Amino acid sequence: MNYNYTLKYRSFDSLLEDVKTDLRSISTEGNIEPAQLIKVAMRVNYDLGLRIYKTKEKMLCVEDGRVRLPDDFYVMNYALVCGEYEYSVQLPQGTNIQEVVPEYRPWIDQLNCTDEINMGELTCLQKCGNNYGIIQVINTEHRFFKTLMPVRFKNSEYIDCDCPNLRTHGLDEAYIKDGFIWTSFKDANLYINYQGSLEDDNGNLLVPDHPFLNEYYEYALKKRILENAVMDGANVVPQLQLVMQEYRGARNNALSVVNTPNFSEMQKLWAANRKAMYSKYYDMFKSYFRPIDYRINNAV
């Protein structure tokens, strides 16, 4: 499955403020409880699927054949076992020493890397020359892992259906259980690319920030707020009927935007269709298109 790497996000509090602005009368009465609406936003996230989730990278240190998964882990995209690496250390200069994340640019120039790296990420897979490598930053130390090996996952739970680790053949095996990755090897560095839960660094819920998706989230919250008001005896049935009508249209628009295939998916579909048509209409006749001398010499 292909994911949206350019989607922006905002906090749940920002979404709730927009909803309160539209429902001013109910908001001023203090009948909107954020704790009752978080589960609604989480359900909408689940309804839109994995395409809206964040793609994250992390380097895990396997010890004694196991390592704990990140707290925001949701679905595994792929994993690689990292072997030997090169490193460089940036020494502090001057008298004012601060704890800052060093820049990647000098290390990339040294390795002749072609791809850009987003500032602030501590681990990333990059193409350097004709090969791929993993760059990791630990305080002032840069590490470049140039030996990468695939690991085969024995179970498909918490693994994307398109994950290549389910079909790869190798000596290294792993499986996910009880929030840990259990491996056949004892100690190693394991790079994972996964879909992370929609949470910020502080554990606060995030929602996508997109014009078509925002309406779905807002009408879902309004629908639950008005339903709670009806249960409390308030006369908001006409407002609820109007919101229900707009809610259905907003949900259909959001699902159509999220499920629209991108260019790479359409290219894969075109290649699969071309291969199928080749096998159906041409493969059975390809022996007749060989040179005449070949057919005569190989005739029975």
MARDRENPA-982994 format. One record per residue (C-alpha): x, y, z; residue number from 0; residue in three letters. Coordinates in Angstrom, 3 decimals. Layout:
<recs>
{{X Y Z} NUM ala};
...
</recs>
This chain:
<recs>
{{0.000 0.000 0.000} 0 met};
{{1.187 3.511 -0.801} 1 asn};
{{0.854 6.198 1.806} 2 tyr};
{{0.532 9.970 1.711} 3 asn};
{{3.892 11.436 2.751} 4 tyr};
{{2.836 15.076 2.282} 5 thr};
{{-0.271 15.133 4.483} 6 leu};
{{-0.247 17.750 7.248} 7 lys};
{{-1.692 17.284 10.719} 8 tyr};
{{-3.140 19.364 13.524} 9 arg};
{{-4.041 18.707 17.136} 10 ser};
{{-7.413 17.531 18.371} 11 phe};
{{-7.726 20.711 20.441} 12 asp};
{{-7.504 22.805 17.278} 13 ser};
{{-10.274 20.726 15.678} 14 leu};
{{-12.448 21.072 18.771} 15 leu};
{{-12.034 24.862 18.781} 16 glu};
{{-13.353 25.051 15.211} 17 asp};
{{-16.363 22.947 16.217} 18 val};
{{-17.054 25.137 19.259} 19 lys};
{{-16.999 28.208 17.017} 20 thr};
{{-19.815 26.733 14.900} 21 asp};
{{-21.843 25.625 17.954} 22 leu};
{{-21.555 28.813 19.981} 23 arg};
{{-24.812 28.417 21.906} 24 ser};
{{-24.020 24.928 23.114} 25 ile};
{{-20.394 25.815 23.782} 26 ser};
{{-21.272 28.765 26.023} 27 thr};
{{-23.485 26.514 28.130} 28 glu};
{{-20.510 24.238 28.837} 29 gly};
{{-22.158 21.089 27.455} 30 asn};
{{-19.193 20.069 25.283} 31 ile};
{{-16.916 17.562 26.987} 32 glu};
{{-13.625 16.941 25.097} 33 pro};
{{-13.182 13.551 26.785} 34 ala};
{{-16.400 12.319 25.131} 35 gln};
{{-15.282 13.458 21.666} 36 leu};
{{-11.768 12.023 21.516} 37 ile};
{{-13.153 8.553 20.764} 38 lys};
{{-15.127 10.040 17.852} 39 val};
{{-11.978 11.479 16.275} 40 ala};
{{-10.164 8.172 16.829} 41 met};
{{-13.000 6.323 15.095} 42 arg};
{{-12.795 8.687 12.109} 43 val};
{{-9.034 8.075 11.933} 44 asn};
{{-9.688 4.350 11.836} 45 tyr};
{{-12.435 4.798 9.235} 46 asp};
{{-10.129 6.663 6.848} 47 leu};
{{-7.547 3.869 7.046} 48 gly};
{{-3.771 3.604 7.038} 49 leu};
{{-3.240 6.181 4.299} 50 arg};
{{-3.592 9.059 6.754} 51 ile};
{{-1.175 7.629 9.325} 52 tyr};
{{2.372 8.927 9.697} 53 lys};
{{5.259 6.947 8.200} 54 thr};
{{8.095 6.775 10.724} 55 lys};
{{11.578 5.287 10.904} 56 glu};
{{13.507 4.086 13.904} 57 lys};
{{16.646 2.133 14.775} 58 met};
{{16.122 -0.515 17.454} 59 leu};
{{18.876 -2.270 19.383} 60 cys};
{{18.133 -5.984 19.708} 61 val};
{{19.442 -7.528 22.917} 62 glu};
{{19.085 -11.196 23.867} 63 asp};
{{16.846 -11.827 20.847} 64 gly};
{{14.156 -9.236 21.550} 65 arg};
{{13.466 -5.498 21.472} 66 val};
{{10.466 -3.410 22.515} 67 arg};
{{8.422 -1.740 19.776} 68 leu};
{{7.946 2.052 19.812} 69 pro};
{{4.967 3.292 21.800} 70 asp};
{{3.360 4.771 18.678} 71 asp};
{{3.814 1.605 16.570} 72 phe};
{{0.745 0.667 14.523} 73 tyr};
{{1.667 -1.377 11.407} 74 val};
{{5.042 -2.574 10.115} 75 met};
{{6.031 -1.543 6.579} 76 asn};
{{9.422 -3.264 6.364} 77 tyr};
{{12.484 -4.010 8.483} 78 ala};
{{16.215 -4.443 7.829} 79 leu};
{{19.037 -5.894 9.898} 80 val};
{{21.974 -3.479 9.954} 81 cys};
{{25.557 -4.721 9.899} 82 gly};
{{28.783 -2.743 9.984} 83 glu};
{{28.739 1.024 9.888} 84 tyr};
{{30.990 4.035 9.520} 85 glu};
{{30.816 6.931 11.926} 86 tyr};
{{32.046 10.437 12.474} 87 ser};
{{31.896 12.627 15.562} 88 val};
{{31.399 16.377 15.605} 89 gln};
{{33.381 17.826 18.488} 90 leu};
{{31.910 20.809 20.368} 91 pro};
{{33.489 24.141 19.545} 92 gln};
{{33.635 27.343 21.557} 93 gly};
{{32.752 27.910 25.185} 94 thr};
{{28.941 27.837 24.867} 95 asn};
{{28.079 24.121 24.675} 96 ile};
{{24.440 23.298 23.946} 97 gln};
{{22.599 20.033 23.360} 98 glu};
{{21.498 20.319 19.727} 99 val};
{{20.880 17.835 16.957} 100 val};
{{23.746 18.114 14.434} 101 pro};
{{23.041 18.790 10.791} 102 glu};
{{23.098 15.975 8.250} 103 tyr};
{{24.438 17.982 5.347} 104 arg};
{{28.218 17.555 5.952} 105 pro};
{{27.817 13.794 6.393} 106 trp};
{{25.736 13.469 3.203} 107 ile};
{{28.259 15.467 1.178} 108 asp};
{{30.994 13.187 2.407} 109 gln};
{{29.019 10.101 1.315} 110 leu};
{{27.911 11.600 -2.027} 111 asn};
{{24.255 11.082 -1.165} 112 cys};
{{21.667 12.336 -3.652} 113 thr};
{{18.530 12.483 -1.478} 114 asp};
{{17.673 15.236 0.941} 115 glu};
{{17.025 14.461 4.592} 116 ile};
{{14.378 16.231 6.627} 117 asn};
{{15.895 18.087 9.536} 118 met};
{{14.910 16.766 12.947} 119 gly};
{{14.753 13.083 12.030} 120 glu};
{{17.308 10.928 13.799} 121 leu};
{{17.123 7.866 11.524} 122 thr};
{{16.489 7.685 7.795} 123 cys};
{{17.068 5.363 4.834} 124 leu};
{{18.843 7.139 1.975} 125 gln};
{{20.269 6.310 -1.443} 126 lys};
{{23.991 7.055 -1.545} 127 cys};
{{25.479 6.530 -4.980} 128 gly};
{{24.343 3.174 -6.352} 129 asn};
{{23.560 1.694 -2.936} 130 asn};
{{21.222 2.382 -0.052} 131 tyr};
{{22.319 3.131 3.480} 132 gly};
{{20.862 4.158 6.804} 133 ile};
{{21.994 7.360 8.485} 134 ile};
{{21.560 7.601 12.230} 135 gln};
{{22.395 10.522 14.509} 136 val};
{{23.078 9.958 18.219} 137 ile};
{{23.893 13.241 19.950} 138 asn};
{{27.039 14.423 18.107} 139 thr};
{{27.798 11.082 16.430} 140 glu};
{{26.789 10.281 12.840} 141 his};
{{26.471 6.641 11.857} 142 arg};
{{26.158 5.304 8.328} 143 phe};
{{25.061 1.660 8.041} 144 phe};
{{26.159 0.352 4.656} 145 lys};
{{25.403 -3.362 5.196} 146 thr};
{{21.658 -4.062 5.161} 147 leu};
{{19.989 -7.475 5.222} 148 met};
{{16.262 -8.309 5.124} 149 pro};
{{14.637 -10.213 7.969} 150 val};
{{11.698 -12.581 7.452} 151 arg};
{{8.657 -12.187 9.677} 152 phe};
{{6.952 -15.466 10.514} 153 lys};
{{3.591 -13.990 11.520} 154 asn};
{{1.431 -11.503 9.640} 155 ser};
{{-0.079 -9.795 12.695} 156 glu};
{{0.756 -6.074 12.840} 157 tyr};
{{2.420 -6.454 9.402} 158 ile};
{{1.274 -4.682 6.256} 159 asp};
{{-0.006 -7.085 3.600} 160 cys};
{{2.477 -5.588 1.101} 161 asp};
{{5.423 -5.894 3.480} 162 cys};
{{8.342 -7.576 1.632} 163 pro};
{{9.518 -9.187 4.878} 164 asn};
{{6.651 -11.678 4.675} 165 leu};
{{7.971 -13.126 1.397} 166 arg};
{{11.723 -12.769 1.729} 167 thr};
{{14.002 -15.788 2.211} 168 his};
{{16.847 -15.559 4.668} 169 gly};
{{18.390 -17.013 7.775} 170 leu};
{{17.215 -14.175 10.034} 171 asp};
{{13.643 -14.504 11.308} 172 glu};
{{11.471 -12.413 13.591} 173 ala};
{{7.916 -12.147 14.875} 174 tyr};
{{5.885 -9.604 16.849} 175 ile};
{{4.258 -10.561 20.133} 176 lys};
{{3.201 -8.656 23.274} 177 asp};
{{4.694 -5.374 22.085} 178 gly};
{{8.131 -6.889 21.366} 179 phe};
{{9.979 -8.021 18.258} 180 ile};
{{11.442 -11.480 18.915} 181 trp};
{{14.352 -12.411 16.626} 182 thr};
{{16.365 -15.523 15.817} 183 ser};
{{19.621 -13.572 16.214} 184 phe};
{{20.812 -12.447 19.625} 185 lys};
{{22.232 -8.949 19.216} 186 asp};
{{22.004 -6.544 16.269} 187 ala};
{{20.710 -3.165 15.099} 188 asn};
{{17.256 -3.434 13.535} 189 leu};
{{15.878 -0.660 11.313} 190 tyr};
{{12.086 -0.539 11.032} 191 ile};
{{9.816 1.565 8.830} 192 asn};
{{6.288 1.636 10.239} 193 tyr};
{{3.004 3.483 10.330} 194 gln};
{{2.846 5.351 13.619} 195 gly};
{{-0.272 6.237 15.535} 196 ser};
{{-1.591 9.753 15.068} 197 leu};
{{-0.001 11.208 18.194} 198 glu};
{{2.534 13.931 18.832} 199 asp};
{{5.610 13.606 21.033} 200 asp};
{{3.500 14.284 24.127} 201 asn};
{{0.909 11.630 23.328} 202 gly};
{{-1.796 14.092 22.212} 203 asn};
{{-4.174 12.987 19.469} 204 leu};
{{-3.589 14.347 15.947} 205 leu};
{{-5.965 14.553 12.994} 206 val};
{{-5.235 15.279 9.304} 207 pro};
{{-5.393 18.884 8.164} 208 asp};
{{-6.990 18.740 4.709} 209 his};
{{-9.939 20.765 3.312} 210 pro};
{{-12.010 17.689 2.412} 211 phe};
{{-11.074 15.708 5.522} 212 leu};
{{-11.687 18.577 7.950} 213 asn};
{{-15.403 18.642 7.146} 214 glu};
{{-15.734 14.932 7.928} 215 tyr};
{{-14.096 15.379 11.336} 216 tyr};
{{-16.075 18.504 12.175} 217 glu};
{{-19.450 17.041 11.236} 218 tyr};
{{-18.654 13.829 13.108} 219 ala};
{{-18.013 15.832 16.286} 220 leu};
{{-21.076 18.034 15.736} 221 lys};
{{-23.220 14.949 15.240} 222 lys};
{{-22.100 13.460 18.563} 223 arg};
{{-22.505 16.783 20.408} 224 ile};
{{-26.079 17.244 19.148} 225 leu};
{{-26.922 13.612 19.912} 226 glu};
{{-25.783 14.144 23.500} 227 asn};
{{-27.868 17.325 23.645} 228 ala};
{{-30.949 15.428 22.450} 229 val};
{{-30.359 12.775 25.109} 230 met};
{{-30.238 15.571 27.718} 231 asp};
{{-33.653 16.867 26.572} 232 gly};
{{-32.560 19.828 24.457} 233 ala};
{{-34.661 20.756 21.424} 234 asn};
{{-31.973 20.469 18.722} 235 val};
{{-33.623 17.906 16.451} 236 val};
{{-33.719 20.219 13.372} 237 pro};
{{-30.022 20.997 13.816} 238 gln};
{{-29.249 17.302 14.180} 239 leu};
{{-31.111 16.448 10.957} 240 gln};
{{-29.174 19.120 9.068} 241 leu};
{{-25.854 17.889 10.445} 242 val};
{{-26.719 14.266 9.620} 243 met};
{{-27.326 15.188 5.990} 244 gln};
{{-24.052 17.086 5.701} 245 glu};
{{-22.222 14.356 7.625} 246 tyr};
{{-23.013 11.713 4.981} 247 arg};
{{-21.762 13.916 2.153} 248 gly};
{{-18.603 14.888 4.028} 249 ala};
{{-17.814 11.241 4.785} 250 arg};
{{-18.238 10.224 1.139} 251 asn};
{{-15.995 13.064 -0.017} 252 asn};
{{-13.316 12.200 2.551} 253 ala};
{{-13.293 8.505 1.658} 254 leu};
{{-13.110 9.278 -2.059} 255 ser};
{{-10.108 11.565 -1.520} 256 val};
{{-8.268 9.097 0.713} 257 val};
{{-8.933 6.054 -1.493} 258 asn};
{{-8.008 7.739 -4.776} 259 thr};
{{-4.948 5.880 -6.139} 260 pro};
{{-1.821 7.904 -6.744} 261 asn};
{{0.435 7.729 -9.797} 262 phe};
{{2.589 4.820 -8.588} 263 ser};
{{-0.477 2.684 -7.821} 264 glu};
{{-1.936 3.403 -11.251} 265 met};
{{1.419 2.503 -12.801} 266 gln};
{{1.448 -0.842 -10.961} 267 lys};
{{-2.114 -1.515 -12.096} 268 leu};
{{-1.159 -0.727 -15.691} 269 trp};
{{1.835 -3.091 -15.510} 270 ala};
{{-0.284 -5.892 -14.021} 271 ala};
{{-2.962 -5.429 -16.692} 272 asn};
{{-0.339 -5.412 -19.462} 273 arg};
{{1.182 -8.634 -18.124} 274 lys};
{{-2.245 -10.281 -17.919} 275 ala};
{{-3.146 -9.300 -21.486} 276 met};
{{0.239 -10.528 -22.717} 277 tyr};
{{-0.336 -13.935 -21.135} 278 ser};
{{-3.872 -14.109 -22.494} 279 lys};
{{-3.419 -13.018 -26.111} 280 tyr};
{{0.280 -13.320 -26.994} 281 tyr};
{{2.013 -15.909 -24.830} 282 asp};
{{0.345 -18.863 -26.554} 283 met};
{{1.553 -17.713 -30.011} 284 phe};
{{5.093 -16.595 -29.194} 285 lys};
{{6.613 -19.862 -30.493} 286 ser};
{{5.275 -19.064 -33.976} 287 tyr};
{{7.092 -15.748 -34.063} 288 phe};
{{10.523 -17.356 -33.754} 289 arg};
{{12.836 -17.487 -36.810} 290 pro};
{{11.927 -20.047 -39.503} 291 ile};
{{15.305 -21.816 -39.236} 292 asp};
{{14.754 -22.347 -35.503} 293 tyr};
{{11.318 -23.902 -36.106} 294 arg};
{{12.597 -26.166 -38.899} 295 ile};
{{15.594 -27.426 -36.921} 296 asn};
{{13.423 -28.121 -33.879} 297 asn};
{{10.529 -29.693 -35.760} 298 ala};
{{9.603 -33.243 -34.786} 299 val};
</recs>
